[in-house]
Amino acid sequence: MNMSSESEDKNLKMVGLELMFLTPDKYSNEEGITAVELAKLVDLPLEEVKKKLQILKDKNIVRVRGINPKYWLFDEYNFQRLDDDDEIFHLLCNFEDVDFDKYFNWHH
């Protein structure tokens, strides 16, 4: 898989990390989060988010339930089993430029 651009990379990472750190209070259905909800969270166009979800689904690191709407959930188990050399594994494990405050609200 060849990443075509830096921003594409970044968007995939945003979508991936958002799912990875998703807590149940962020989605309306226990099955997971809809692409629409996710697009709002990451502030990306819906079509872009759907493309990224498809990439992650092809890697088996997100699960999808339902048809309309589809509900997406991160698959921790499959993610752990990705090859260390895998681009997506690297992308999602590279936390250097990640602002964790975005995912975790410590001020409860």
DSSP file with accessible surface (Angstrom, degrees, kcal/mol):
  #  RESIDUE AA STRUCTURE BP1 BP2  ACC     N-H-->O    O-->H-N    N-H-->O    O-->H-N    TCO  KAPPA ALPHA  PHI   PSI    X-CA   Y-CA   Z-CA
    1    1 A M              0   0  115      0, 0.0     2,-0.6     0, 0.0    86,-0.1   0.000 360.0 360.0 360.0 126.9    0.0    0.0    0.0
    2    2 A N        -     0   0  151      2,-0.0     2,-0.5     0, 0.0     3,-0.0  -0.898 360.0-137.8-108.9 121.5    1.4    3.3   -1.0
    3    3 A M        -     0   0   31     -2,-0.6     3,-0.1     1,-0.2     6,-0.0  -0.641  12.8-156.4 -75.8 124.8    0.4    6.4    0.9
    4    4 A S        +     0   0   86     -2,-0.5     2,-0.3     1,-0.2    -1,-0.2   0.799  64.4   4.4 -78.7 -27.5   -0.1    9.0   -1.7
    5    5 A S     >  -     0   0   49      1,-0.1     4,-2.0    -3,-0.0    -1,-0.2  -0.995  65.3-112.1-155.5 163.0    0.4   12.1    0.5
    6    6 A E  H  > S+     0   0  151     -2,-0.3     4,-2.1     1,-0.2     5,-0.1   0.900 116.7  50.2 -59.4 -42.8    1.4   13.4    3.9
    7    7 A S  H  > S+     0   0   70      2,-0.2     4,-2.7     1,-0.2    -1,-0.2   0.873 107.2  53.6 -70.7 -32.9   -2.2   14.6    4.6
    8    8 A E  H  > S+     0   0   60      1,-0.2     4,-2.4     2,-0.2    -1,-0.2   0.932 109.2  50.0 -64.4 -43.4   -3.7   11.3    3.6
    9    9 A D  H  X S+     0   0   37     -4,-2.0     4,-2.2     1,-0.2    -2,-0.2   0.912 111.1  49.2 -54.2 -47.5   -1.4    9.7    6.1
   10   10 A K  H  X S+     0   0  121     -4,-2.1     4,-2.6     1,-0.2    -2,-0.2   0.897 110.2  49.6 -65.1 -41.8   -2.4   12.2    8.7
   11   11 A N  H  X S+     0   0   28     -4,-2.7     4,-2.5     2,-0.2     5,-0.2   0.903 109.7  51.2 -66.3 -40.3   -6.1   11.7    8.1
   12   12 A L  H  X S+     0   0    1     -4,-2.4     4,-2.9     1,-0.2    -1,-0.2   0.924 111.4  48.9 -61.8 -42.0   -5.9    8.0    8.3
   13   13 A K  H  X S+     0   0   15     -4,-2.2     4,-3.3     2,-0.2     5,-0.3   0.921 109.4  51.8 -63.8 -43.3   -4.0    8.3   11.6
   14   14 A M  H  X S+     0   0   44     -4,-2.6     4,-2.3     2,-0.2    -2,-0.2   0.935 113.8  43.3 -59.3 -46.1   -6.7   10.7   12.9
   15   15 A V  H  X S+     0   0    0     -4,-2.5     4,-2.2     2,-0.2     5,-0.2   0.940 115.9  48.9 -65.6 -44.7   -9.4    8.3   12.1
   16   16 A G  H  X S+     0   0    0     -4,-2.9     4,-2.4    -5,-0.2    -2,-0.2   0.928 114.1  44.1 -61.6 -46.3   -7.5    5.3   13.4
   17   17 A L  H  X S+     0   0    3     -4,-3.3     4,-2.6     2,-0.2    -1,-0.2   0.886 109.3  56.4 -69.9 -36.8   -6.5    6.9   16.7
   18   18 A E  H  < S+     0   0    5     -4,-2.3    -1,-0.2    -5,-0.3    -2,-0.2   0.937 112.7  42.5 -59.3 -43.1  -10.0    8.3   17.2
   19   19 A L  H >< S+     0   0    3     -4,-2.2     3,-1.1     1,-0.2    55,-0.5   0.897 111.6  55.2 -68.5 -39.5  -11.3    4.8   16.9
   20   20 A M  H 3< S+     0   0   31     -4,-2.4    -2,-0.2     1,-0.3    -1,-0.2   0.887 117.2  35.0 -61.3 -39.4   -8.5    3.4   19.0
   21   21 A F  T 3< S+     0   0   37     -4,-2.6    -1,-0.3    -5,-0.1    -2,-0.2   0.239  86.1 139.6-100.6  12.5   -9.2    5.7   21.9
   22   22 A L    <   -     0   0   25     -3,-1.1    -3,-0.1    -4,-0.2    52,-0.1  -0.350  34.4-162.2 -61.8 130.4  -13.0    5.8   21.5
   23   23 A T    >   -     0   0   46     -2,-0.1     3,-2.8    80,-0.1     4,-0.4  -0.881  31.1-111.2-111.9 151.0  -14.9    5.7   24.7
   24   24 A P  G >  S+     0   0   92      0, 0.0     3,-1.2     0, 0.0     8,-0.1   0.738 112.8  67.4 -55.4 -23.9  -18.5    4.7   24.9
   25   25 A D  G 3  S+     0   0  130      1,-0.2    -3,-0.0     3,-0.0     3,-0.0   0.650  94.0  61.2 -72.3  -9.4  -19.5    8.3   25.9
   26   26 A K  G <  S+     0   0   47     -3,-2.8     2,-0.3     2,-0.0    -1,-0.2   0.587 100.9  55.7 -92.0 -12.2  -18.5    9.4   22.4
   27   27 A Y    <   -     0   0   41     -3,-1.2     6,-0.1    -4,-0.4     3,-0.0  -0.930  68.3-142.4-125.5 155.6  -20.9    7.3   20.5
   28   28 A S  S    S+     0   0   98     -2,-0.3     2,-0.4     4,-0.1     5,-0.1   0.619  84.9  52.5 -88.9 -13.5  -24.7    7.0   20.6
   29   29 A N  B >  S-A   32   0A  46      3,-0.8     3,-1.9     1,-0.1    -1,-0.1  -0.978  73.3-136.7-128.5 136.6  -25.0    3.2   20.0
   30   30 A E  T 3  S+     0   0  169     -2,-0.4     3,-0.1     1,-0.3    -1,-0.1   0.698 101.0  71.5 -66.7 -15.0  -23.2    0.5   21.9
   31   31 A E  T 3  S-     0   0   70      1,-0.2     2,-0.3    34,-0.0    -1,-0.3   0.742 116.4 -90.3 -68.5 -24.6  -22.4   -1.3   18.6
   32   32 A G  B <   -A   29   0A   0     -3,-1.9    -3,-0.8    -8,-0.1     2,-0.3  -0.972  54.5 -44.7 147.8-159.9  -19.9    1.5   17.8
   33   33 A I  B     -B   72   0B   0     39,-2.4    39,-3.2    -2,-0.3     2,-0.2  -0.832  46.2-126.9-112.7 145.0  -19.7    4.8   16.1
   34   34 A T     >  -     0   0   18     -2,-0.3     4,-2.6    37,-0.2     5,-0.2  -0.529  25.3-115.5 -84.4 159.0  -21.2    5.9   12.8
   35   35 A A  H  > S+     0   0    9     35,-0.5     4,-3.0     1,-0.2     5,-0.2   0.878 117.9  55.5 -59.3 -36.0  -19.0    7.4   10.1
   36   36 A V  H  > S+     0   0   74      2,-0.2     4,-1.8     1,-0.2    -1,-0.2   0.943 109.3  44.7 -63.6 -46.2  -21.1   10.6   10.5
   37   37 A E  H  > S+     0   0   41      1,-0.2     4,-1.9     2,-0.2    -2,-0.2   0.913 114.8  49.7 -62.8 -42.0  -20.3   10.8   14.2
   38   38 A L  H  X S+     0   0    0     -4,-2.6     4,-2.5     1,-0.2     5,-0.3   0.914 105.8  55.6 -64.7 -42.0  -16.7   10.0   13.5
   39   39 A A  H  X>S+     0   0   11     -4,-3.0     5,-1.5     1,-0.2     4,-1.3   0.895 108.0  50.0 -59.3 -38.0  -16.4   12.7   10.8
   40   40 A K  H  <5S+     0   0  160     -4,-1.8    -1,-0.2     1,-0.2    -2,-0.2   0.912 110.1  50.5 -65.6 -42.6  -17.6   15.2   13.3
   41   41 A L  H  <5S+     0   0   65     -4,-1.9    -2,-0.2     1,-0.2    -1,-0.2   0.901 120.0  33.7 -62.6 -43.4  -15.1   14.1   15.9
   42   42 A V  H  <5S-     0   0    6     -4,-2.5    -1,-0.2     2,-0.1    -2,-0.2   0.532 103.2-129.8 -92.8  -6.2  -12.1   14.3   13.5
   43   43 A D  T  <5 +     0   0  144     -4,-1.3    -3,-0.2    -5,-0.3    -4,-0.1   0.941  62.0 129.8  59.3  49.2  -13.5   17.2   11.6
   44   44 A L      < -     0   0   28     -5,-1.5    -1,-0.2    -6,-0.1    -2,-0.1  -0.920  67.7 -85.4-126.9 157.3  -13.0   15.7    8.2
   45   45 A P     >  -     0   0   90      0, 0.0     4,-2.2     0, 0.0     3,-0.4  -0.337  38.9-120.3 -61.5 145.2  -15.4   15.3    5.3
   46   46 A L  H  > S+     0   0   57      1,-0.2     4,-2.8     2,-0.2     5,-0.2   0.884 111.9  54.0 -54.5 -43.8  -17.6   12.2    5.5
   47   47 A E  H  > S+     0   0  123      1,-0.2     4,-2.0     2,-0.2    -1,-0.2   0.889 108.4  50.2 -61.1 -39.2  -16.3   10.7    2.3
   48   48 A E  H  > S+     0   0   29     -3,-0.4     4,-2.1     2,-0.2    -1,-0.2   0.933 110.7  49.0 -63.0 -45.3  -12.7   11.0    3.5
   49   49 A V  H  X S+     0   0    0     -4,-2.2     4,-2.7     1,-0.2    -2,-0.2   0.919 109.3  52.6 -62.3 -41.8  -13.6    9.3    6.8
   50   50 A K  H  X S+     0   0   98     -4,-2.8     4,-2.0     1,-0.2    -1,-0.2   0.892 108.1  51.4 -62.4 -39.1  -15.4    6.5    4.9
   51   51 A K  H  X S+     0   0  121     -4,-2.0     4,-1.9    -5,-0.2    -1,-0.2   0.917 111.5  46.9 -62.2 -43.9  -12.3    5.9    2.8
   52   52 A K  H  X S+     0   0    2     -4,-2.1     4,-2.4     1,-0.2    -2,-0.2   0.889 109.3  53.9 -66.5 -39.6  -10.1    5.7    5.8
   53   53 A L  H  X S+     0   0    0     -4,-2.7     4,-2.8     1,-0.2    -1,-0.2   0.905 106.8  52.8 -61.2 -38.3  -12.5    3.3    7.5
   54   54 A Q  H  X S+     0   0   76     -4,-2.0     4,-2.7     2,-0.2    -1,-0.2   0.917 108.0  50.1 -64.3 -41.7  -12.4    1.1    4.5
   55   55 A I  H  X S+     0   0   38     -4,-1.9     4,-1.1     2,-0.2    -2,-0.2   0.940 113.7  45.6 -60.6 -45.6   -8.6    1.0    4.7
   56   56 A L  H  <>S+     0   0    0     -4,-2.4     5,-2.3     1,-0.2     6,-0.7   0.886 112.1  51.4 -67.3 -35.9   -8.7    0.1    8.3
   57   57 A K  H ><5S+     0   0   72     -4,-2.8     3,-1.9     1,-0.2    -1,-0.2   0.902 104.7  56.3 -67.3 -39.4  -11.4   -2.5    7.7
   58   58 A D  H 3<5S+     0   0  113     -4,-2.7    -1,-0.2     1,-0.3    -2,-0.2   0.794 107.5  50.0 -60.9 -28.8   -9.3   -4.1    5.0
   59   59 A K  T 3<5S-     0   0   63     -4,-1.1    -1,-0.3    -3,-0.2    -2,-0.2   0.418 113.0-125.0 -85.6  -3.3   -6.5   -4.4    7.6
   60   60 A N  T < 5S+     0   0  104     -3,-1.9    -3,-0.2     2,-0.1    18,-0.2   0.741  79.2 117.7  65.3  22.6   -9.1   -6.0    9.9
   61   61 A I  S   <S+     0   0    0     -5,-2.3    14,-3.1    17,-0.1     2,-0.4   0.464  70.2  48.3-102.8   0.6   -8.3   -3.5   12.7
   62   62 A V  E    S-C   74   0B   4     -6,-0.7     2,-0.3    12,-0.3    12,-0.2  -0.992  73.9-148.9-129.4 146.7  -11.8   -2.1   12.7
   63   63 A R  E     -C   73   0B  98     10,-3.6    10,-2.4    -2,-0.4     2,-0.4  -0.828   8.5-152.1-105.8 150.1  -15.0   -4.1   12.8
   64   64 A V  E     -C   72   0B  45     -2,-0.3     2,-0.4     8,-0.2     8,-0.2  -0.971  10.7-174.2-125.8 138.3  -18.2   -3.0   11.3
   65   65 A R  E     +C   71   0B 101      6,-2.6     6,-3.3    -2,-0.4   -34,-0.0  -0.975  48.4  15.1-127.4 148.7  -21.7   -3.9   12.4
   66   66 A G        -     0   0   49     -2,-0.4     4,-0.1     4,-0.2     5,-0.1  -0.060  65.0-117.1  81.8 171.7  -25.1   -3.1   10.8
   67   67 A I  S    S+     0   0  146      2,-0.3     3,-0.3     1,-0.1    -1,-0.0   0.734  90.3  43.7-114.4 -58.1  -25.9   -1.9    7.3
   68   68 A N  S    S+     0   0  155      1,-0.5     2,-0.1     2,-0.0    -1,-0.1  -0.845 130.8  14.4-141.9  99.9  -27.5    1.5    7.5
   69   69 A P  S    S-     0   0   59      0, 0.0    -1,-0.5     0, 0.0     2,-0.3   0.570  94.0-145.5 -81.7 164.9  -26.0    3.1    9.4
   70   70 A K        -     0   0   95     -3,-0.3     2,-0.5    -2,-0.1   -35,-0.5  -0.704   8.8-145.3 -87.4 144.0  -22.9    1.1    9.9
   71   71 A Y  E     - C   0  65B  42     -6,-3.3    -6,-2.6    -2,-0.3     2,-0.4  -0.947  12.9-155.1-113.5 131.7  -21.3    1.1   13.3
   72   72 A W  E     +BC  33  64B  13    -39,-3.2   -39,-2.4    -2,-0.5     2,-0.3  -0.854  14.1 175.8-111.6 139.9  -17.5    1.0   13.5
   73   73 A L  E     - C   0  63B  28    -10,-2.4   -10,-3.6    -2,-0.4     2,-0.2  -0.998  32.9-112.2-139.9 144.9  -15.4   -0.3   16.4
   74   74 A F  E     - C   0  62B  22    -55,-0.5     2,-0.9    -2,-0.3   -12,-0.3  -0.481  23.3-140.7 -72.7 140.0  -11.6   -0.7   16.8
   75   75 A D     >  -     0   0   16    -14,-3.1     4,-2.2     1,-0.2     5,-0.2  -0.800  20.6-179.9-106.6  92.2  -10.4   -4.2   17.0
   76   76 A E  H  > S+     0   0   91     -2,-0.9     4,-2.5     1,-0.2     5,-0.2   0.894  78.7  55.7 -57.4 -42.7   -7.7   -4.2   19.6
   77   77 A Y  H  > S+     0   0  151      1,-0.2     4,-0.8     2,-0.2    -1,-0.2   0.943 111.3  41.4 -60.7 -49.6   -7.0   -7.9   19.2
   78   78 A N  H  4 S+     0   0   44      1,-0.2     4,-0.4     2,-0.2     3,-0.4   0.853 111.3  57.6 -67.9 -33.4   -6.3   -7.8   15.5
   79   79 A F  H >< S+     0   0    8     -4,-2.2     3,-1.6     1,-0.2    -1,-0.2   0.935 103.5  52.7 -62.3 -42.5   -4.4   -4.6   15.8
   80   80 A Q  H 3< S+     0   0  118     -4,-2.5    -1,-0.2     1,-0.3    -2,-0.2   0.758 107.5  54.2 -62.8 -24.3   -2.0   -6.3   18.2
   81   81 A R  T 3< S+     0   0  161     -4,-0.8    -1,-0.3    -3,-0.4    -2,-0.2   0.477  81.0 114.8 -92.4  -3.4   -1.5   -9.1   15.7
   82   82 A L  S <  S-     0   0   25     -3,-1.6     2,-0.1    -4,-0.4    -3,-0.0  -0.342  80.2 -94.7 -61.8 151.1   -0.5   -6.8   12.8
   83   83 A D    >   -     0   0   99      1,-0.1     3,-2.0     2,-0.1     6,-0.2  -0.382  26.9-125.9 -65.8 140.5    3.0   -7.2   11.6
   84   84 A D  T 3  S+     0   0  107      1,-0.3    -1,-0.1    -3,-0.1    -2,-0.1   0.761 111.3  55.1 -58.4 -26.2    5.5   -4.8   13.2
   85   85 A D  T 3  S+     0   0  131      4,-0.1    -1,-0.3     5,-0.0     2,-0.1   0.509  79.8 121.1 -85.5  -5.4    6.5   -3.7    9.7
   86   86 A D    <>  -     0   0   26     -3,-2.0     4,-2.6     1,-0.1     5,-0.2  -0.384  63.4-138.2 -65.8 133.8    3.0   -2.9    8.7
   87   87 A E  H  > S+     0   0   90      1,-0.2     4,-2.7     2,-0.2    -1,-0.1   0.881 103.4  47.7 -58.5 -41.8    2.6    0.8    7.6
   88   88 A I  H  > S+     0   0    0      2,-0.2     4,-2.7     1,-0.2    -1,-0.2   0.900 109.1  53.3 -70.9 -36.5   -0.6    1.2    9.4
   89   89 A F  H  > S+     0   0   32      1,-0.2     4,-1.3    -6,-0.2    -2,-0.2   0.955 112.7  45.2 -59.5 -46.7    0.7   -0.4   12.6
   90   90 A H  H  X S+     0   0  109     -4,-2.6     4,-0.9     1,-0.2     3,-0.3   0.920 111.3  53.1 -60.5 -45.4    3.6    2.1   12.4
   91   91 A L  H >< S+     0   0   18     -4,-2.7     3,-0.6     1,-0.2    -1,-0.2   0.924 114.0  41.0 -57.1 -46.8    1.3    5.0   11.7
   92   92 A L  H 3< S+     0   0    0     -4,-2.7    -1,-0.2     1,-0.2    -2,-0.2   0.622 115.2  51.2 -82.5 -12.9   -1.0    4.2   14.7
   93   93 A C  H 3< S+     0   0   55     -4,-1.3     2,-1.2    -3,-0.3    -1,-0.2   0.445  84.6  95.1 -99.7  -3.1    1.9    3.5   17.0
   94   94 A N    <<  +     0   0   63     -4,-0.9     3,-0.3    -3,-0.6    -1,-0.1  -0.755  44.0 165.8 -91.2  99.2    3.8    6.6   16.3
   95   95 A F    >   +     0   0   81     -2,-1.2     3,-1.6     1,-0.2    -1,-0.1   0.291  39.0 109.1 -97.6   8.1    2.6    8.9   19.0
   96   96 A E  T 3  S+     0   0  180      1,-0.3    -1,-0.2     3,-0.1    -2,-0.0   0.896  90.4  29.5 -53.4 -44.9    5.3   11.6   18.6
   97   97 A D  T 3  S+     0   0  106     -3,-0.3     2,-0.5     2,-0.1    -1,-0.3   0.112  94.1 119.4-105.0  23.1    2.9   14.2   17.3
   98   98 A V    <   -     0   0   23     -3,-1.6     2,-1.0     1,-0.0     3,-0.1  -0.757  54.3-148.3 -94.7 130.8   -0.2   13.0   19.0
   99   99 A D    >   -     0   0   93     -2,-0.5     3,-1.8     1,-0.2     4,-0.5  -0.812  12.6-171.5 -94.2  97.7   -2.0   15.3   21.4
  100  100 A F  G >> S+     0   0   64     -2,-1.0     4,-2.6     1,-0.3     3,-1.1   0.743  77.2  73.4 -66.8 -20.9   -3.5   12.9   23.9
  101  101 A D  G 34 S+     0   0  102      1,-0.3    -1,-0.3     2,-0.2     5,-0.1   0.795  88.9  63.8 -61.7 -23.8   -5.5   15.6   25.5
  102  102 A K  G <4 S+     0   0   95     -3,-1.8    -1,-0.3     1,-0.2    -2,-0.2   0.856 112.3  32.8 -66.1 -34.5   -7.7   15.5   22.5
  103  103 A Y  T <4 S+     0   0   15     -3,-1.1     2,-0.5    -4,-0.5    -2,-0.2   0.765 121.1  47.8 -93.7 -30.3   -8.6   11.9   23.3
  104  104 A F     <  -     0   0   65     -4,-2.6     2,-0.9     2,-0.0    -1,-0.2  -0.959  63.9-156.5-119.3 127.4   -8.6   12.0   27.1
  105  105 A N        -     0   0   96     -2,-0.5     3,-0.2     1,-0.1    -4,-0.1  -0.873  12.1-178.5-101.2 105.9  -10.2   14.6   29.1
  106  106 A W        +     0   0  165     -2,-0.9     2,-0.9     1,-0.2    -1,-0.1   0.555  61.7  86.1 -80.2 -10.7   -8.3   14.6   32.4
  107  107 A H              0   0  162     -3,-0.1    -1,-0.2     0, 0.0    -2,-0.0  -0.194 360.0 360.0 -92.1  47.1  -10.4   17.3   34.0
  108  108 A H              0   0  200     -2,-0.9    -2,-0.0    -3,-0.2     0, 0.0  -0.640 360.0 360.0 -82.3 360.0  -13.2   15.2   35.4
